[in-house]
Amino acid sequence: MNDFAKLPGMHLTEIGRGVFLLEPSRSLDISAQDELVVAVLARLQQAEASKLYYDLAALPLIEPLYYQWLNRLARACGAINAGMVCINFQPTAAFALAHHMETPPAFSAALSIRERA
């Protein structure tokens, strides 16, 4: 069992060769960002991942701390040569995110996985 399996609030699935989907639940505790990033990166490196889709469908609002978390994870993914794409933004989350952004985010965005950003 890897360290990722021990972290509550996240479900990480390989959906294609080197492509992963991360589905956070509302119970995800982003106050432990370092531990979460290390666990996600360990799994991605193990599988030689090239892309991580981060599903925001369950998140109705993105506040500054969550935006910081998304950027931190995206920069870490970039360090291992894996791009991060946030998908399934709810309109309220997209609006809130736009309000908090002062610089372009470290991640890209797409409507869904089908869009293949």
Contacts in CASP RR format, 6 or more apart in sequence:
PFRMAT RR
TARGET T0000
AUTHOR 0000-0000-0000
METHOD contacts of the structure
MODEL  1
MNDFAKLPGMHLTEIGRGVFLLEPSRSLDISAQDELVVAVLARLQQAEAS
KLYYDLAALPLIEPLYYQWLNRLARACGAINAGMVCINFQPTAAFALAHH
METPPAFSAALSIRERA
2 39 0 8 1.000
2 42 0 8 1.000
2 43 0 8 1.000
2 46 0 8 1.000
3 38 0 8 1.000
3 39 0 8 1.000
3 42 0 8 1.000
4 10 0 8 1.000
4 12 0 8 1.000
4 39 0 8 1.000
4 40 0 8 1.000
4 42 0 8 1.000
4 43 0 8 1.000
6 39 0 8 1.000
7 35 0 8 1.000
7 36 0 8 1.000
7 39 0 8 1.000
8 27 0 8 1.000
8 28 0 8 1.000
8 29 0 8 1.000
9 24 0 8 1.000
9 25 0 8 1.000
9 27 0 8 1.000
9 28 0 8 1.000
9 29 0 8 1.000
10 22 0 8 1.000
10 23 0 8 1.000
10 24 0 8 1.000
10 25 0 8 1.000
10 28 0 8 1.000
10 36 0 8 1.000
10 40 0 8 1.000
11 22 0 8 1.000
11 23 0 8 1.000
11 24 0 8 1.000
11 25 0 8 1.000
12 20 0 8 1.000
12 21 0 8 1.000
12 22 0 8 1.000
12 23 0 8 1.000
12 40 0 8 1.000
12 43 0 8 1.000
13 20 0 8 1.000
13 21 0 8 1.000
13 23 0 8 1.000
14 20 0 8 1.000
14 47 0 8 1.000
14 49 0 8 1.000
15 21 0 8 1.000
15 53 0 8 1.000
15 113 0 8 1.000
18 47 0 8 1.000
18 48 0 8 1.000
18 49 0 8 1.000
18 50 0 8 1.000
18 51 0 8 1.000
19 49 0 8 1.000
19 50 0 8 1.000
19 51 0 8 1.000
19 53 0 8 1.000
20 43 0 8 1.000
20 44 0 8 1.000
20 47 0 8 1.000
20 49 0 8 1.000
20 51 0 8 1.000
20 52 0 8 1.000
20 53 0 8 1.000
21 52 0 8 1.000
21 53 0 8 1.000
21 55 0 8 1.000
21 113 0 8 1.000
22 40 0 8 1.000
22 52 0 8 1.000
22 53 0 8 1.000
22 54 0 8 1.000
22 55 0 8 1.000
23 55 0 8 1.000
23 58 0 8 1.000
24 54 0 8 1.000
24 55 0 8 1.000
24 58 0 8 1.000
24 59 0 8 1.000
25 58 0 8 1.000
26 58 0 8 1.000
26 59 0 8 1.000
28 36 0 8 1.000
30 36 0 8 1.000
30 65 0 8 1.000
30 66 0 8 1.000
30 69 0 8 1.000
33 68 0 8 1.000
33 69 0 8 1.000
33 72 0 8 1.000
33 73 0 8 1.000
36 69 0 8 1.000
36 73 0 8 1.000
37 72 0 8 1.000
37 73 0 8 1.000
37 76 0 8 1.000
40 52 0 8 1.000
40 73 0 8 1.000
40 76 0 8 1.000
40 77 0 8 1.000
41 76 0 8 1.000
41 77 0 8 1.000
41 80 0 8 1.000
43 49 0 8 1.000
44 52 0 8 1.000
44 77 0 8 1.000
44 80 0 8 1.000
44 82 0 8 1.000
45 80 0 8 1.000
49 80 0 8 1.000
49 82 0 8 1.000
50 81 0 8 1.000
50 82 0 8 1.000
50 83 0 8 1.000
51 82 0 8 1.000
51 83 0 8 1.000
51 84 0 8 1.000
51 85 0 8 1.000
52 73 0 8 1.000
52 77 0 8 1.000
52 82 0 8 1.000
52 83 0 8 1.000
52 84 0 8 1.000
52 85 0 8 1.000
53 84 0 8 1.000
53 85 0 8 1.000
53 86 0 8 1.000
53 87 0 8 1.000
53 110 0 8 1.000
53 113 0 8 1.000
54 70 0 8 1.000
54 73 0 8 1.000
54 84 0 8 1.000
54 85 0 8 1.000
54 86 0 8 1.000
54 87 0 8 1.000
54 107 0 8 1.000
55 87 0 8 1.000
55 88 0 8 1.000
56 62 0 8 1.000
56 86 0 8 1.000
56 87 0 8 1.000
56 88 0 8 1.000
56 89 0 8 1.000
56 90 0 8 1.000
56 93 0 8 1.000
57 87 0 8 1.000
57 88 0 8 1.000
57 90 0 8 1.000
59 66 0 8 1.000
59 90 0 8 1.000
59 93 0 8 1.000
60 90 0 8 1.000
60 92 0 8 1.000
60 93 0 8 1.000
61 92 0 8 1.000
61 93 0 8 1.000
61 96 0 8 1.000
62 70 0 8 1.000
62 93 0 8 1.000
62 96 0 8 1.000
62 97 0 8 1.000
62 100 0 8 1.000
63 96 0 8 1.000
63 100 0 8 1.000
64 100 0 8 1.000
67 97 0 8 1.000
67 100 0 8 1.000
67 101 0 8 1.000
67 105 0 8 1.000
70 84 0 8 1.000
70 86 0 8 1.000
70 105 0 8 1.000
70 106 0 8 1.000
70 107 0 8 1.000
71 105 0 8 1.000
71 106 0 8 1.000
71 107 0 8 1.000
73 84 0 8 1.000
73 107 0 8 1.000
74 83 0 8 1.000
74 84 0 8 1.000
74 105 0 8 1.000
74 106 0 8 1.000
74 107 0 8 1.000
75 106 0 8 1.000
77 83 0 8 1.000
77 84 0 8 1.000
78 84 0 8 1.000
78 106 0 8 1.000
83 107 0 8 1.000
83 108 0 8 1.000
84 106 0 8 1.000
84 107 0 8 1.000
84 108 0 8 1.000
85 107 0 8 1.000
85 108 0 8 1.000
85 109 0 8 1.000
85 110 0 8 1.000
85 117 0 8 1.000
86 107 0 8 1.000
86 108 0 8 1.000
86 109 0 8 1.000
86 110 0 8 1.000
87 109 0 8 1.000
87 110 0 8 1.000
87 111 0 8 1.000
87 112 0 8 1.000
87 113 0 8 1.000
87 115 0 8 1.000
88 111 0 8 1.000
88 112 0 8 1.000
89 97 0 8 1.000
89 109 0 8 1.000
97 105 0 8 1.000
108 117 0 8 1.000
109 117 0 8 1.000
110 116 0 8 1.000
110 117 0 8 1.000
END
